[in-house]
Amino acid sequence: MNEQQFDKLLHINTVGEQYGFPKLAHYHRYEPTPYKGLEQLFAAYEMPDHPVFIDMGCGKGRVPIYVYHKFHIPTIGVEMDAGFYAEAEDNKRNYLQKVRAHAPITFIHTIAEAYEIKPRDNVFFFFNPFSIHIFRTVIHNIWKSYEQQMRDIHIILYYPPYDYLQFLHQGTPFELLHEVNLENETNINERLCVFVLKKA
């Protein structure tokens, strides 16, 4: 299926060119995560037990709705832009009307570094949403949460920037668990990397 067909399947509207420049300099502009990459990721990678999936910088909510639809697990989207947050909520309503059921899909309007990480949150997804400075702060928050409640935690990076990878490799105890090279892509950055912090 192409992007439009996936959106139609989920009764949501997330297709479109990247647009909008955020008011905060360290945040990057919106671009929807390609469905084909998500399909490749989950064909090759398995989430930890009892996953709670967090999309940091979720835009219009595509990834949390897609992941819930595929796995029926709790998903959370964190989005700082009020317009995109409102569109994510609209997409959730449209999706829930389609499935005619309650679904644990939550969208939170805040900046990523202000999101309060819960003891059950254990899969964090990043599609290059912000600068390395914000990323470091979010990873630090995840680490603090891990110290309070040790559990297996996965970090998924889609199109991982070099500085993200360097920081995780050299500045944290996270280890590379899995790497997915995207089909029909020639750029080395067009891949997915999964890092894990294992319960001690």
Secondary structure, DSSP 8 states (H G I E B T S, - for coil): --HHHHHHHHT----S--B---SSTTB--B----HHHHHHHHHH----SS--EEEET-TTSHHHHHHHHHH---EEEEE--HHHHHHHHHHHHHHHHHHTS---EEEEES-GGG----TT--EEEESS-B-HHHHHHHHHHHHHHHHHS---EEEEEES--HHHHHHHHHHSS-EEEEEEE-TT--STTSEEEEEEE---
